[in-house]
Amino acid sequence: MKQASSVSAAVRAVLAVTAAVLATGSCHHPTNHGTRALVASNRQTEAWVRNFNPLSSRGDLLWPTRAGIYEPLLIFNVLAGEFMPWLAESYYWDATDQVVTFKLRSGVRWSDGEPFTADDVAFTFDLLRHHPTADRNRIWSYLDQVRTEGELEVSFVFHQTFVPGLEQLAAQPILPEHVWRSIEDPVATLNPDPVATGPLTEVVRFDESVYELGRNPDYWQSGKPMFDVLRVPAFPDNDTAVAALQAGTIDWSGNFVPDAKATFVATDPEHRSFWSPLTDGPVFLFTNTTRTPFDRVEVRKALSLAIDRQRIVQQAMRGLTRPADATCLDDAKDRFRSTEATQLDDWTHLDPPAAERLLDEAGFPRGADGLRGFAPAQAWSFEILVPEGWSDWVEATEIISENLAAIGVTASPRELPLDQWTDRGQLGDFDIIIGMTEHRLTPYALYRSLVGSATVRPVGEPAVVNWHRFSDPDADALLMAFEMTSDDELQTELLHRLQLRVVEVAPAIPLFLGPSWGASNSLRFTGFPSADDPYARLSPYSEPDCLLVLTSVHPRE
């Protein structure tokens, strides 16, 4: 991978265009007393699509639609390990743990001036019930009804006790009934002109190369956001985005920055910061378990044993993370780790001879050409799908390809535009794909997405999580028991047992812990989170944490 500090002529040309785009209609420079524009880079694309639909599963959905334009009832702060009030001021359970009631914040208005009420909350969840593809977390698999109690109170009644449901209810972006009740297909619509409660609701500029979101005139947090415009330019790849960050045209970034201390921070340590806590869950290599040979646990473990995670961490990730183990837990969930599961994990370290033995014993020996396959004339040949321009992941898949070739397995990286990579993963249209999965308050959501039958979708039907299409009956029983209790000790015991099942069945191949990439340049704006002030993750793509940042950042005096 080309180092970000070495900017090619092509990158310089893109930067020149970007600089012109940023300057057009902008008074971004601190000596100019006009529009205060916060410039952010969140993901790479050749061109933006005007899609502000929080129900969309499309890969072109624009940030910060789900947490910045629309808002949730509560924000779960990963770093603090607690819920924070947002559209709801508080919540409480009934004595049976089957009804949770949210008390909504008074005085909130939609960006068109209409009042926000409990009816909007009830409508949003009813919309999910009538359009199951929008029900990303299958909320209606445990929800029985939603009741409004006046204008500012709404209760959710479960079929049975389902304690983790609170997280999913709290995180759902809420929609205005008076706008969405007339939309025939709420999942397919692009919603180009959103009406929402968030701090940024006005689309003041949109073209393929840049979009700008202006302040919500009726935002319930008076005086916020403390900037006028959020400007998001399009960058075709990570190198170009990082070059713009290094050039000082980006204030806030979620890009991977190779050797960030030397290439970014050191050039202006007073204002530049790079902070990437290991809180994004692990990055996985997902194998499609509906396809042979990936339906064989021996094969999945063998592939894992062939992978040099230390090399990936040091070379592709520049030493900014560490290898993941079979428990799949990141730093924010370390307190839930099972010592027994960790000790029994015998397939997430590098051991090519062991990988070779497993494949031989599974009936997939090398042929005369040294390649493994279904028969001598049918050598395996797979693609590893990876998002185009994600330079760290691309390099990781190149290393994995080399590792697998060493044990006779041909697996070639294939870069796809982000929307195509997302679609292929969600539809199960792949052999191998690199990706991530859900992680929330406890590891419950992680394990549910890895081994729970409730998250399995048929191939061809979009799956938000569990792209690998795997379930385990024993894990289902443990997940169900977890759902039925609010006892902390029992929950921890169940999570330990789930880890043991994951170690046994190897549903997916954990590679390394996902850093929450975040970089900031406080030359023009300040108030970004940092290791010294960890009020939220710095990563723009960390949702809904980014709402905390959007409402805290302010122009430097």
C-alpha positions as CSV (number, residue, x, y, z in Angstrom):
1,M,0.0,0.0,0.0
2,K,1.3,3.5,-0.9
3,Q,2.1,5.5,2.2
4,A,-0.2,8.4,2.7
5,S,2.8,10.8,3.1
6,S,3.8,10.1,-0.4
7,V,1.2,11.9,-2.5
8,S,1.1,10.9,-6.2
9,A,0.4,13.3,-9.0
10,A,-3.1,11.9,-9.3
11,V,-3.7,12.5,-5.6
12,R,-2.4,16.0,-5.9
13,A,-4.8,16.6,-8.8
14,V,-7.7,15.4,-6.7
15,L,-6.6,17.6,-3.8
16,A,-6.5,20.6,-6.1
17,V,-10.1,19.9,-7.1
18,T,-11.0,19.3,-3.5
19,A,-9.5,22.6,-2.4
20,A,-11.5,24.4,-5.0
21,V,-14.7,22.6,-3.9
22,L,-14.1,23.5,-0.3
23,A,-13.4,27.1,-1.1
24,T,-16.5,27.6,-3.3
25,G,-19.1,29.4,-1.3
26,S,-17.1,28.9,1.8
27,C,-15.7,31.1,4.5
28,H,-13.9,28.3,6.2
29,H,-10.6,30.1,6.8
30,P,-10.5,31.6,10.4
31,T,-9.7,35.1,9.1
32,N,-13.0,35.1,7.2
33,H,-16.0,36.0,9.4
34,G,-18.7,34.3,7.3
35,T,-20.0,30.7,7.4
36,R,-18.4,28.5,10.0
37,A,-18.1,25.2,8.1
38,L,-16.9,22.0,9.9
39,V,-15.3,19.8,7.2
40,A,-15.4,16.1,7.8
41,S,-14.3,12.9,6.0
42,N,-16.1,9.7,6.9
43,R,-16.0,7.3,4.0
44,Q,-14.6,7.1,0.5
45,T,-16.6,7.3,-2.7
46,E,-16.3,8.5,-6.3
47,A,-19.6,10.4,-6.0
48,W,-22.3,11.0,-3.4
49,V,-25.9,9.8,-3.9
50,R,-28.5,12.0,-2.2
51,N,-29.8,9.4,0.2
52,F,-30.9,10.5,3.7
53,N,-33.2,7.6,4.5
54,P,-32.4,6.2,8.0
55,L,-34.3,3.0,7.1
56,S,-32.1,2.3,4.1
57,S,-29.9,-0.7,3.9
58,R,-28.1,0.8,0.8
59,G,-24.3,1.2,1.0
60,D,-24.6,4.8,-0.2
61,L,-26.6,6.1,2.8
62,L,-25.0,9.4,3.8
63,W,-23.5,10.2,7.2
64,P,-24.8,11.4,9.6
65,T,-28.3,10.4,8.6
66,R,-28.9,8.0,11.5
67,A,-27.3,10.1,14.2
68,G,-27.1,13.8,13.3
69,I,-30.1,14.3,11.0
70,Y,-32.4,11.8,12.8
71,E,-32.0,11.0,16.5
72,P,-32.5,8.0,18.8
73,L,-34.4,7.9,22.1
74,L,-31.2,7.3,24.1
75,I,-27.5,7.2,23.3
76,F,-25.4,4.4,24.6
77,N,-22.0,5.8,25.3
78,V,-19.6,2.9,24.7
79,L,-16.7,4.5,26.5
80,A,-18.8,5.4,29.6
81,G,-20.7,2.1,29.5
82,E,-24.0,3.8,30.1
83,F,-27.1,5.2,28.4
84,M,-27.5,9.0,28.0
85,P,-30.9,10.7,27.7
86,W,-31.6,12.1,24.3
87,L,-35.1,12.3,22.7
88,A,-36.2,10.5,25.8
89,E,-35.3,12.0,29.2
90,S,-35.7,8.7,31.1
91,Y,-37.0,5.2,31.0
92,Y,-38.2,2.5,33.4
93,W,-39.2,-1.1,33.4
94,D,-42.3,-2.6,35.0
95,A,-42.1,-5.3,37.6
96,T,-42.2,-8.1,35.0
97,D,-39.4,-6.7,32.8
98,Q,-41.8,-7.0,29.9
99,V,-42.8,-3.4,29.5
100,V,-40.4,-0.5,29.2
101,T,-41.7,3.0,29.2
102,F,-39.8,6.1,27.8
103,K,-40.6,9.6,29.1
104,L,-40.0,11.9,26.1
105,R,-38.3,15.3,26.2
106,S,-40.8,18.2,26.0
107,G,-40.4,21.1,23.6
108,V,-38.8,19.1,20.8
109,R,-39.8,20.1,17.3
110,W,-39.3,18.6,13.9
111,S,-37.2,20.8,11.5
112,D,-40.4,21.9,9.8
113,G,-41.8,23.3,13.1
114,E,-44.2,20.5,13.9
115,P,-44.1,19.1,17.5
116,F,-42.4,15.8,18.3
117,T,-44.7,13.5,20.3
118,A,-45.2,10.0,21.4
119,D,-47.2,9.4,18.3
120,D,-44.1,9.8,16.1
121,V,-42.3,7.1,18.2
122,A,-45.2,4.7,18.0
123,F,-45.5,5.4,14.2
124,T,-41.8,4.7,13.6
125,F,-42.0,1.3,15.2
126,D,-45.3,0.5,13.5
127,L,-43.6,1.3,10.2
128,L,-40.9,-1.3,11.1
129,R,-43.7,-3.9,11.7
130,H,-45.3,-3.3,8.3
131,H,-42.0,-3.2,6.5
132,P,-39.8,-6.0,7.9
133,T,-36.8,-5.2,5.7
134,A,-36.6,-1.9,7.7
135,D,-36.6,-3.8,11.0
136,R,-32.8,-4.1,11.0
137,N,-32.8,-5.8,14.5
138,R,-36.0,-7.8,14.2
139,I,-37.6,-5.8,16.9
140,W,-41.0,-7.2,16.2
141,S,-39.8,-10.7,16.9
142,Y,-40.1,-9.8,20.6
143,L,-42.3,-6.7,20.6
144,D,-46.0,-7.1,21.0
145,Q,-47.3,-3.6,20.9
146,V,-46.5,0.1,21.4
147,R,-48.7,2.2,23.5
148,T,-48.8,6.0,23.8
149,E,-49.5,7.4,27.2
150,G,-50.3,11.0,26.4
151,E,-48.1,13.2,24.2
152,L,-44.8,12.5,26.0
153,E,-44.8,8.9,27.2
154,V,-44.6,5.7,25.2
155,S,-44.6,2.1,26.4
156,F,-43.2,-0.9,24.6
157,V,-44.9,-4.2,25.5
158,F,-42.9,-7.4,24.9
159,H,-44.2,-10.9,24.1
160,Q,-42.0,-12.1,27.0
161,T,-39.0,-10.8,28.9
162,F,-36.3,-9.6,26.5
163,V,-33.9,-7.4,28.4
164,P,-31.5,-6.7,25.5
165,G,-34.5,-5.1,23.6
166,L,-33.9,-1.9,25.5
167,E,-30.7,-1.3,23.5
168,Q,-32.4,-1.8,20.1
169,L,-35.4,0.3,21.0
170,A,-33.2,3.1,22.3
171,A,-31.0,3.2,19.2
172,Q,-33.8,3.4,16.6
173,P,-33.8,6.7,14.7
174,I,-37.3,8.3,15.1
175,L,-39.3,9.5,12.1
176,P,-42.0,12.2,11.8
177,E,-45.4,10.6,11.2
178,H,-46.8,13.6,9.3
179,V,-44.1,13.1,6.6
180,W,-43.5,9.4,6.4
181,R,-47.2,8.2,6.6
182,S,-47.6,9.2,2.9
183,I,-44.4,7.5,1.7
184,E,-45.4,4.3,-0.2
185,D,-42.1,2.5,0.1
186,P,-40.2,3.8,3.2
187,V,-37.2,1.5,2.6
188,A,-36.6,2.3,-1.1
189,T,-37.1,6.1,-0.9
190,L,-33.9,8.2,-0.8
191,N,-35.5,10.9,1.3
192,P,-33.5,13.7,-0.4
193,D,-34.9,16.5,1.9
194,P,-35.1,15.2,5.4
195,V,-37.4,16.5,8.1
196,A,-35.9,15.5,11.4
197,T,-35.1,16.4,15.0
198,G,-31.3,16.4,14.8
199,P,-28.9,19.3,14.8
200,L,-28.3,19.1,11.0
201,T,-31.4,18.9,8.8
202,E,-31.0,21.5,6.1
203,V,-29.4,20.3,2.8
204,V,-27.8,23.6,1.8
205,R,-25.7,22.2,-1.0
206,F,-25.5,18.9,-2.8
207,D,-23.5,17.6,-5.7
208,E,-21.5,14.5,-6.5
209,S,-18.3,15.9,-5.1
210,V,-19.5,17.5,-1.8
211,Y,-22.6,17.9,0.3
212,E,-23.3,20.4,3.1
213,L,-25.8,20.2,5.9
214,G,-27.0,23.3,7.7
215,R,-28.4,23.8,11.2
216,N,-31.8,22.7,12.2
217,P,-33.7,26.0,12.9
218,D,-35.8,24.3,15.6
219,Y,-33.2,22.2,17.3
220,W,-34.1,21.4,20.9
221,Q,-30.6,22.1,22.2
222,S,-30.5,25.9,21.9
223,G,-27.4,27.3,20.2
224,K,-26.3,23.9,18.9
225,P,-24.6,22.9,16.8
226,M,-22.1,25.7,17.3
227,F,-21.1,25.7,13.6
228,D,-23.2,26.7,10.6
229,V,-22.5,24.0,8.1
230,L,-21.2,20.4,8.1
231,R,-19.3,20.0,4.8
232,V,-18.5,16.5,3.5
233,P,-16.3,16.2,0.4
234,A,-16.1,13.0,-1.6
235,F,-12.7,11.3,-1.8
236,P,-12.2,8.3,-4.1
237,D,-9.9,6.4,-1.7
238,N,-8.2,6.5,1.7
239,D,-4.9,7.9,0.4
240,T,-6.6,10.9,-1.1
241,A,-8.6,11.6,2.0
242,V,-5.6,11.3,4.3
243,A,-3.6,13.6,2.0
244,A,-6.4,16.2,2.4
245,L,-6.3,15.7,6.2
246,Q,-2.5,16.2,6.2
247,A,-2.9,19.3,4.1
248,G,-5.2,20.8,6.7
249,T,-8.4,21.0,4.7
250,I,-10.2,18.5,6.9
251,D,-11.2,19.2,10.5
252,W,-12.5,15.8,11.5
253,S,-11.8,12.4,10.0
254,G,-12.6,8.8,10.4
255,N,-9.9,7.6,8.0
256,F,-7.1,5.2,8.7
257,V,-3.9,7.3,8.8
258,P,-0.7,5.2,8.4
259,D,2.0,6.3,10.9
260,A,-0.3,9.0,12.1
261,K,2.0,10.4,14.8
262,A,4.7,11.1,12.3
263,T,2.7,12.0,9.2
264,F,-0.1,13.9,10.8
265,V,0.2,14.8,14.5
266,A,3.9,15.7,14.4
267,T,3.4,18.4,11.8
268,D,1.3,20.5,14.3
269,P,1.1,18.7,17.7
270,E,-0.7,21.7,19.3
271,H,-3.8,21.3,17.1
272,R,-3.6,17.8,15.5
273,S,-4.8,14.6,17.3
274,F,-5.2,11.0,16.3
275,W,-7.1,8.7,18.7
276,S,-8.3,5.2,18.0
277,P,-9.4,3.2,21.0
278,L,-10.0,-0.5,20.3
279,T,-13.8,-0.3,20.8
280,D,-15.2,-1.1,17.4
281,G,-15.4,-4.9,17.8
282,P,-13.2,-7.2,15.8
283,V,-12.7,-7.2,12.1
284,F,-13.7,-10.7,10.7
285,L,-13.1,-12.8,7.7
286,F,-16.6,-14.1,7.1
287,T,-16.9,-17.3,5.1
288,N,-20.3,-18.1,3.6
289,T,-21.4,-21.2,5.6
290,T,-24.2,-21.9,3.1
291,R,-21.5,-22.9,0.6
292,T,-19.1,-25.9,0.6
293,P,-16.4,-26.1,2.0
294,F,-17.2,-23.3,4.5
295,D,-20.0,-25.3,6.1
296,R,-17.2,-27.4,7.7
297,V,-15.9,-26.2,11.0
298,E,-12.6,-27.9,10.3
299,V,-12.1,-25.8,7.2
300,R,-13.0,-22.5,9.0
301,K,-10.5,-23.3,11.8
302,A,-7.8,-24.4,9.3
303,L,-8.1,-21.1,7.3
304,S,-7.8,-19.2,10.6
305,L,-4.7,-21.1,11.6
306,A,-3.0,-20.1,8.4
307,I,-3.5,-16.4,8.9
308,D,-0.6,-14.3,10.2
309,R,-2.4,-11.8,12.4
310,Q,0.7,-10.3,13.8
311,R,1.9,-9.4,10.4
312,I,-1.5,-8.0,9.5
313,V,-1.4,-5.9,12.7
314,Q,2.1,-4.6,12.2
315,Q,2.1,-4.2,8.4
316,A,-1.5,-3.4,7.3
317,M,-2.7,-1.8,10.5
318,R,0.7,-0.1,11.4
319,G,0.7,-1.5,14.9
320,L,-2.4,0.4,15.9
321,T,-4.4,-2.6,17.0
322,R,-3.8,-6.2,18.1
323,P,-4.9,-9.6,17.0
324,A,-8.4,-10.8,18.0
325,D,-9.0,-14.1,19.7
326,A,-11.9,-16.5,19.5
327,T,-13.9,-14.7,22.2
328,C,-14.1,-11.8,19.7
329,L,-14.1,-9.2,22.6
330,D,-12.7,-5.7,22.2
331,D,-11.4,-3.5,25.0
332,A,-14.8,-2.1,25.9
333,K,-16.0,-5.7,26.6
334,D,-12.9,-7.2,28.2
335,R,-14.6,-7.5,31.6
336,F,-16.8,-10.2,30.2
337,R,-13.9,-12.4,29.0
338,S,-14.0,-16.1,29.9
339,T,-10.5,-17.3,31.0
340,E,-11.6,-20.9,30.1
341,A,-12.6,-19.9,26.6
342,T,-9.4,-18.1,26.1
343,Q,-7.4,-21.1,27.2
344,L,-9.4,-23.4,24.9
345,D,-8.9,-21.2,21.9
346,D,-6.6,-23.2,19.6
347,W,-7.4,-21.8,16.2
348,T,-6.7,-18.0,16.2
349,H,-2.9,-18.2,16.3
350,L,-0.6,-18.8,13.4
351,D,0.1,-22.6,12.8
352,P,0.3,-23.5,9.1
353,P,1.2,-27.2,9.8
354,A,-1.9,-27.5,12.0
355,A,-4.0,-25.9,9.3
356,E,-2.6,-28.4,6.7
357,R,-3.4,-31.3,9.0
358,L,-7.0,-30.2,9.5
359,L,-7.6,-29.8,5.8
360,D,-6.0,-33.2,5.1
361,E,-8.2,-34.9,7.8
362,A,-11.3,-33.1,6.4
363,G,-10.7,-34.7,3.1
364,F,-9.2,-31.8,1.2
365,P,-5.6,-32.9,0.5
366,R,-3.3,-31.1,-1.9
367,G,-3.3,-32.2,-5.5
368,A,-0.4,-32.8,-7.7
369,D,-0.2,-29.1,-8.4
370,G,0.0,-28.4,-4.7
371,L,-3.5,-26.9,-4.6
372,R,-6.5,-28.1,-2.5
373,G,-9.9,-28.6,-3.8
374,F,-13.0,-30.8,-4.1
375,A,-11.2,-33.2,-6.5
376,P,-7.9,-33.2,-8.4
377,A,-9.4,-31.3,-11.3
378,Q,-11.4,-28.9,-9.1
379,A,-8.9,-26.7,-7.2
380,W,-10.4,-24.2,-4.8
381,S,-10.4,-20.6,-6.1
382,F,-12.2,-18.0,-4.1
383,E,-12.4,-14.2,-3.9
384,I,-12.1,-12.2,-0.7
385,L,-14.4,-9.2,-1.1
386,V,-13.1,-5.9,0.4
387,P,-14.2,-2.3,0.2
388,E,-12.5,-0.3,-2.5
389,G,-10.1,2.3,-1.2
390,W,-10.0,1.0,2.4
391,S,-6.2,0.7,2.2
392,D,-5.7,-1.0,5.6
393,W,-8.3,-3.7,4.9
394,V,-7.1,-4.1,1.3
395,E,-3.5,-4.8,2.5
396,A,-4.8,-7.1,5.2
397,T,-6.6,-9.2,2.5
398,E,-3.5,-9.3,0.4
399,I,-1.6,-10.8,3.4
400,I,-4.4,-13.3,4.0
401,S,-4.3,-14.3,0.3
402,E,-0.5,-15.0,0.7
403,N,-1.1,-16.9,3.9
404,L,-3.8,-19.2,2.4
405,A,-1.7,-19.8,-0.7
406,A,0.9,-21.3,1.6
407,I,-1.5,-24.0,2.6
408,G,-2.7,-24.7,-1.0
409,V,-5.8,-22.4,-1.0
410,T,-6.3,-19.8,-3.7
411,A,-8.1,-16.8,-2.4
412,S,-7.7,-13.5,-4.3
413,P,-8.7,-10.1,-2.9
414,R,-11.3,-8.2,-5.0
415,E,-12.0,-4.6,-4.3
416,L,-15.6,-3.4,-4.7
417,P,-17.2,0.0,-4.3
418,L,-18.6,0.3,-0.8
419,D,-22.3,0.0,-1.9
420,Q,-21.5,-3.2,-3.9
421,W,-19.5,-4.7,-1.1
422,T,-22.3,-4.0,1.4
423,D,-24.9,-5.4,-1.0
424,R,-22.9,-8.6,-1.7
425,G,-22.3,-9.1,2.0
426,Q,-25.9,-8.5,3.1
427,L,-27.3,-10.7,0.3
428,G,-24.9,-13.6,1.0
429,D,-23.4,-13.3,-2.5
430,F,-19.8,-14.2,-1.7
431,D,-17.4,-17.0,-0.7
432,I,-15.2,-14.9,1.6
433,I,-15.6,-11.3,2.7
434,I,-13.9,-9.1,5.2
435,G,-16.2,-7.1,7.5
436,M,-17.5,-6.3,10.9
437,T,-20.6,-7.0,13.0
438,E,-22.8,-5.6,15.7
439,H,-21.5,-4.7,19.1
440,R,-23.4,-2.9,21.8
441,L,-23.8,-2.6,25.6
442,T,-22.8,-6.2,26.3
443,P,-21.3,-9.0,24.1
444,Y,-24.9,-10.4,23.7
445,A,-25.4,-8.5,20.4
446,L,-22.1,-9.6,19.1
447,Y,-22.8,-13.3,19.8
448,R,-26.3,-13.1,18.6
449,S,-25.0,-11.7,15.3
450,L,-22.4,-14.5,15.1
451,V,-24.3,-17.6,16.1
452,G,-28.0,-16.7,16.7
453,S,-30.7,-18.2,14.4
454,A,-32.7,-15.0,14.8
455,T,-30.2,-13.1,12.7
456,V,-30.0,-15.6,9.9
457,R,-31.6,-14.6,6.6
458,P,-32.0,-16.7,3.5
459,V,-29.4,-16.1,0.8
460,G,-30.7,-13.3,-1.4
461,E,-32.6,-11.6,1.5
462,P,-30.7,-8.7,3.0
463,A,-29.0,-9.4,6.4
464,V,-27.8,-6.5,8.4
465,V,-25.6,-8.9,10.5
466,N,-24.7,-12.5,10.2
467,W,-23.6,-12.2,6.6
468,H,-22.0,-15.7,7.1
469,R,-25.5,-17.2,7.7
470,F,-24.6,-19.3,10.7
471,S,-26.6,-20.5,13.7
472,D,-26.0,-22.9,16.6
473,P,-28.9,-24.5,18.6
474,D,-26.9,-24.6,21.8
475,A,-26.0,-20.9,21.4
476,D,-29.6,-20.1,20.8
477,A,-30.6,-21.6,24.2
478,L,-27.9,-19.5,25.9
479,L,-29.0,-16.4,24.1
480,M,-32.6,-17.0,25.1
481,A,-31.6,-17.4,28.7
482,F,-29.7,-14.2,28.6
483,E,-32.7,-12.4,27.2
484,M,-34.8,-13.5,30.1
485,T,-32.7,-12.2,33.0
486,S,-31.5,-8.8,34.2
487,D,-29.3,-10.4,36.8
488,D,-25.7,-9.2,36.1
489,E,-24.0,-12.3,37.5
490,L,-26.2,-14.7,35.6
491,Q,-25.7,-12.7,32.4
492,T,-22.0,-12.9,32.8
493,E,-22.1,-16.6,33.3
494,L,-24.2,-17.0,30.1
495,L,-21.8,-14.9,28.2
496,H,-18.9,-17.1,29.3
497,R,-20.8,-20.1,28.1
498,L,-21.5,-18.4,24.8
499,Q,-17.8,-17.8,24.3
500,L,-17.1,-21.5,24.8
501,R,-19.6,-22.3,22.0
502,V,-18.0,-19.7,19.7
503,V,-14.6,-21.3,20.4
504,E,-16.1,-24.7,19.6
505,V,-18.0,-23.9,16.4
506,A,-15.8,-21.1,14.9
507,P,-18.7,-19.3,13.1
508,A,-16.4,-16.6,11.7
509,I,-12.7,-15.9,11.7
510,P,-11.7,-12.9,13.9
511,L,-8.7,-11.1,12.6
512,F,-7.9,-8.0,14.7
513,L,-9.7,-5.6,17.0
514,G,-11.3,-2.7,15.2
515,P,-9.9,0.7,16.1
516,S,-12.4,3.6,16.2
517,W,-10.4,5.7,13.8
518,G,-10.5,9.3,14.6
519,A,-8.4,12.4,13.7
520,S,-9.0,16.0,14.4
521,N,-7.5,19.3,13.6
522,S,-8.4,21.9,16.2
523,L,-6.9,24.9,14.3
524,R,-10.4,26.1,13.4
525,F,-12.7,24.1,15.7
526,T,-12.1,22.7,19.2
527,G,-14.0,20.5,21.6
528,F,-13.2,17.2,19.9
529,P,-13.0,14.1,22.2
530,S,-9.6,12.7,23.0
531,A,-7.8,10.3,25.3
532,D,-7.7,13.1,27.9
533,D,-11.4,14.0,27.4
534,P,-13.1,10.7,26.3
535,Y,-16.7,11.9,26.4
536,A,-17.3,10.0,23.1
537,R,-15.4,8.2,20.4
538,L,-13.7,10.5,18.0
539,S,-14.7,8.5,14.9
540,P,-17.3,10.3,12.9
541,Y,-18.8,6.9,11.8
542,S,-19.3,5.8,15.5
543,E,-23.1,6.0,15.9
544,P,-24.7,7.4,17.8
545,D,-21.6,8.8,19.6
546,C,-21.1,11.2,16.7
547,L,-24.2,13.2,18.0
548,L,-22.2,14.0,21.1
549,V,-19.4,15.4,19.0
550,L,-21.6,17.3,16.6
551,T,-23.2,19.0,19.6
552,S,-19.9,19.7,21.4
553,V,-17.5,21.0,18.8
554,H,-17.2,24.8,18.6
555,P,-15.2,27.3,16.6
556,R,-11.9,28.3,18.2
557,E,-12.0,31.8,19.6
